[in-house]
Structures are given as C-alpha cells and as structure tokens.
Amino acid sequence: MTSLPLDGIRVIDLSRVLAGPFATMLLADLGADVVKVEPPDGDETRSWGPPWWGDAGDRRSAYFASVNRNKRSIVLDLRTDDGRALCDRLLATGDVLIHNYRPATAARLGLATDAVRHRHPRLVVSTVGGFAGAEADRPAYDLLAQAVSGLMSVTGEPDGPPMKVGVALLDLIAGLECAIGALAALVGRRGSTASVNLVEAGVTSLTNVLGNHLATGAEPERHGTAHPNIAPYQSFEARDGHLVVAVGNDAQFARLLSVLHLADADGRFATNAQRVGGRDELGGWLGEAIATWDREPLVGALSDADVPAGPVNSVPEALSTMGPEWVQELDGVRLAPGPLRVDGELTPLRRPPPRLGEHMDEVLAELE
C-alpha cells in the first residue's frame, strides 16, 4: 500500500490510557503521523503488565501495545514552562490535537480548547472526557461509565447481578466518536472542535434498549444472551459446546425449524411478536432439540439453510479464523491490524508501539 487516506496529516496525541489512544491509533492506521506526547513517567498503561513485549524495562505492556501502534513517542513535562512552550511549538505543526485531560487540568496546562484555538486557529481539537457538563472534572474509567450509563444494568443473566462487558467497550466507543469528530472537522473546517464523554457515549450506545424505555417507560431487564426485541436470538448448548442462533425474521425461523426437524403445528411461534412473548417456552423447546446435535454439524446445517448461526469461540479459536497472515509483527511485537480495509487491503503495521521517548530527537529536529 503506497498511499493511505491521512498521509500528510499530523496528529498531536496528548491522551493516555485507552479512549484517546484508541482514537489516535485509528488515525495512525489510516496514515496520519501521530506524535504521542507522554509525561516523564509515560502513559500509565506502559506499566499495566505483565505480559510485556520484549524486556519489561522497555515498558511496552501488551495493553499499551494494543492501542499505540503506528505512533512516535516523545516526552514533555507539561508542568514546566519549557515543556508547555515546546508543546506549543509542536501544536503549531499539527492538524489535529487529541487529549483526554479533564477541563481543570487542561486549563492548568494551557490546553483549554478556546486557548489552544486562539493560538492555533487552524488546529482541530477533539477531546474525550468521562462525564458531561458540571461533572466534567470528575475522574472516570470505563467501568464507572458502564455502571453510570446503565449498560451494566442490562448486561448479565436475568437472575444474576449486573455485569460489565468483557472489554472496555465505552472507552472504545468514545474513542471511535472522538476520531470521527476529528475527521469531520478536518473535512468540513466549519466546527474545528469536537468533544465526547464516556457516560453520554454509554447512554446513547444503549440504542434499541433506550428506545424501548423511551417508548414504554418500562425499565429494561437483563436477558443474558437473548435480545429484548427478537427471538430466538441467543446462545444454546449443543453436545460439545455453545453456539448462537440469531433469527431476524419469520422466514429464517421457518428454516431453523426445518433444520431441527421441528414443526410449529399450532402456529404459536409464527411471528416475532409471538416468539418474544413466549421466549422462555420457545427457548426450552429449541434448546432440547439443539442439545441432541454436535456443534459443528449444526452450525454447518444452519449456515447451509441461510440461518444466521455460529459457534461461541474462545479468543484463540476466533483468532484462528482470521488466517495465518492476519496478525502482523514488527520489532518483536505481534498485533492485530485495524479492521478497516482501504482499497481492499488491511492497513499496514508501519511502526511498532514506541518505547518511551523513542522519537524525541527526530521530532525535535523537525521543529527547527
């Protein structure tokens, strides 16, 4: 791949941990020159190990590496006048600034959005926070946002406690929104600032669950792997493992019954509304039939019948389905590529996750 969409765009990355670094990594994958500005102690996720890539002293934890590929690292102490002055020189060379400082901290470091835009009118500023409005200075991590946004309340088994999602989902959603905001500002040059926070991203990401509540006033419930509006749309246990069946319409349901050699003789499950109303009875009926099958033959038969279904894979199993060339390696670090294909090709791993301050001399030379 000789050219990427963001070739020639420079992003100054003053973010840390996950949401901001994920946003800047998306831009880096698309070709942007991302300069990651770290404090003297580095992004704290550098120490979130083991496991490590290479020597632990390099502080490239697997966590840090997962969201910092294709970037260059420099170290600036923004608590000092010299550090802030050098940062400002760097901002003058940038097209986009992304950070996740809380407003009070950003103001103290000279990074309040209005102040930055006054000094650098052409610079796009896109920020990620935890809370909105009057609570914007509250500290927040993804777990807190999952709790406060209501996401945990609808995750888990119906008779179990609220659960968080297995990854920091709201950090990733907010990071994606942050990157989209930056790209929109680059394209439009109308509103050159964008901001998102984890809690609002979390509430809006409830989508149909939130829509159900707004339409009825009823409190959403936990359904385990099932869906509040569609049935059957859940996991089942075969003889040798779990699989999911995701039926989205009546024709798919009819084909599911045909594969399982079942007949809805009295039509009690003929429509989705009937199936949702009788989800417990339906789940038990289908579950008994599915339990007589081995997983792989059943998934194959359902796929042949054009019924959406698949195994509940472990992480290694899922990775194996990507193919042997999917994982990329550079400087002893193995990483997944970005999922976006540009002109039919996955974006390349151009730079390994950087060591702390690795590119200091290189970037400073570019400022002279």
Secondary structure by P-SEA (a helix, b strand, c coil): ccccccccbbbbccccccaaaaaaaaaaaaccbbbbbbcccccccccccccccccccccccaaaaaccccbbbbbbccccaaaaaaaaaaaaaccbbbbbccaaaaaaacccaaaaaaacccbbbbbccccccccccccccaaaaaaaaccccccccccccccccccaaaaaaaaaaaaaaaaaaaacccccbbbbcaaaaaaaacaaaaaaaaaccbbbbbcccccccccccbbbbcccbbbbbbbccaaaaaaaaaaacccccccccccaaaaaaaaaaaaaaaaaaaaacccaaaaaaaaaacccccccccaaaaaaaaccccccccccbbbbccccccccccccccccccccccaaaaaaaaac
